Structures are given as structure tokens and as C-alpha cells.
């Protein structure tokens, strides 16, 4: 599935909820389905800098597509990284590097996060795009 198709699917899913408390609960549920990083890879080198919570992210290239595993010590943050991984996993590195992640604003996520979590979101997106660029050889 293409990046925009996945984003549209997420927008539709979040449209089913009226209250933000329900959306937060859904984000937490999504975090429980996150492809978890192997505990051996929960090292400083895999921590995303700029997040208030600890977020580990690992990527590998498999048959031309990026695969991600991740984890966080905070349930909301784990759900946020799960959303990002859902959109970008299985995509070509250059597509990850250049992805326009419009679903974030379309579902109102950024505006409903504390400033520290919003900064963490920006850091997560930047790290995912950096990894895409690194694997594609692109500079950004």
C-alpha cells in the first residue's frame, strides 16, 4: 500500500471518534500493535534525540523496502511512533525521505499534544526521514 493510501486510511479511522480522549485511547491501542524492537537493540544509538520520552527506533532495508521496529517508555509516544511506522514501513527509502505526512495535521494530532510531545513528534518524523535519506543515499 502506498504512503498516501495508508494516511487516508488513518484519517478515516480517526474520523470515527468525536472526542480526543477516544482518539488518545486509540493511539494507545495502536502502540500495543507496534512491531517491537529487539531488547538487544534498545541502545543509545537507537534512541531518537529530542523526545521527552525514550523512543528507540531501528530500521533495516529488506528487498528495497524499509522495515522498522520501535518502542517507547510512554504509552502515547509508543502509539505515535506506531502510527509513523505504520505509514512508512514497507516503503522505499526515497519515499520515506520525501514523505509528506499530512495525516498528522488532518487528524489534529499536533494541536492536541503538549509542546514537549509535539517536539518529540517532530524529532520522530525527522529521524524517520533521515533514515530514509541515508538508505537512499539522498541528501536532505
C-alpha positions in Angstrom: 0.0 0.0 0.0 1.3 3.5 -0.8 2.1 6.1 1.8 -0.9 8.3 0.9 -3.3 5.4 1.0 -2.2 4.5 4.5 -2.5 8.1 5.6 -6.0 8.4 4.2 -6.9 5.1 6.0 -5.7 6.6 9.3 -7.6 9.8 8.7 -10.8 7.8 8.1 -10.2 5.7 11.3 -9.7 8.8 13.4 -12.8 10.4 11.9 -14.8 7.8 13.7 -14.0 9.4 17.0 -15.6 12.6 18.2 -13.7 13.2 21.5 -10.0 13.5 21.8 -10.0 11.1 24.8 -11.2 8.4 22.5 -8.5 9.3 20.0 -5.9 9.0 22.7 -7.2 5.6 23.7 -7.0 4.5 20.1 -3.4 5.8 19.8 -2.5 3.8 22.9 -4.1 0.7 21.4 -2.1 1.2 18.2 1.1 1.3 20.3 0.3 -2.2 21.6 0.4 -3.4 18.0 3.8 -1.8 17.3 6.5 -4.1 15.8 8.7 -4.0 18.9 12.4 -3.6 18.7 14.5 -6.4 20.0 15.7 -5.6 23.5 19.3 -6.1 22.3 18.7 -3.0 20.1 17.4 -0.8 22.9 20.7 1.1 22.9 21.6 4.8 23.0 22.5 4.7 19.3 18.8 3.8 18.5 17.3 6.5 20.8 15.6 9.4 19.0 17.0 12.6 20.3 14.6 15.4 21.1 11.9 13.3 22.6 10.9 13.8 26.3 10.2 10.1 26.5 12.6 7.5 25.5 11.9 6.2 21.9 14.0 3.6 20.3 13.9 3.1 16.5 15.7 0.6 14.3 15.5 0.3 10.6 16.7 -2.2 8.1 16.4 -2.4 4.3 14.8 -5.6 3.1 14.1 -6.2 -0.6 14.3 -2.5 -1.3 11.9 -1.5 1.4 12.5 -0.2 4.9 11.3 -2.2 7.9 11.1 -0.5 11.3 10.9 -1.7 14.8 10.5 0.6 17.7 9.5 1.1 21.3 8.9 3.8 23.9 8.6 4.0 27.6 5.5 6.2 27.3 2.2 4.8 26.0 1.1 7.8 24.0 4.6 8.2 22.5 4.6 4.5 21.6 1.3 5.0 19.8 2.6 8.0 17.9 5.7 6.1 16.7 3.4 3.2 15.8 1.4 5.5 13.6 4.5 6.8 11.9 5.9 3.3 11.4 2.6 2.1 10.0 2.7 4.8 7.3 6.4 4.4 6.4 7.2 0.7 6.9 7.5 -1.3 3.7 8.2 1.8 1.6 11.2 2.6 -0.5 13.9 4.7 1.3 13.5 7.7 -1.1 9.7 7.7 -0.5 10.3 7.7 3.3 12.8 10.6 3.0 10.4 12.7 0.9 7.1 11.7 2.5 4.5 14.5 3.2 3.0 13.2 6.4 -0.3 15.2 6.1 -2.2 12.8 8.3 -0.6 14.3 11.4 -2.4 17.7 10.9 -5.5 16.1 9.3 -6.3 14.1 12.4 -5.4 17.1 14.7 -2.6 15.2 16.4 -0.1 18.0 16.5 -2.5 20.5 18.1 -3.6 18.1 20.7 -0.2 17.2 22.0 1.7 19.1 24.8 4.6 21.2 23.4 7.1 18.6 24.6 5.3 15.7 22.9 4.8 17.9 19.7 8.6 18.5 19.7 9.1 14.7 20.1 6.8 14.1 17.1 8.9 16.5 15.0 12.0 14.6 16.1 10.5 11.2 15.3 9.5 12.4 11.8 12.9 13.9 11.2 14.7 10.7 12.3 12.5 8.5 10.0 13.1 10.8 7.1 16.9 11.0 7.9 17.0 7.2 7.8 15.1 7.1 4.5 17.6 9.6 3.1 20.5 7.6 4.5 19.4 4.4 2.9 18.5 6.0 -0.4 21.8 8.0 -0.5 19.8 11.2 -0.8 20.7 14.4 1.0 18.1 16.4 2.7 
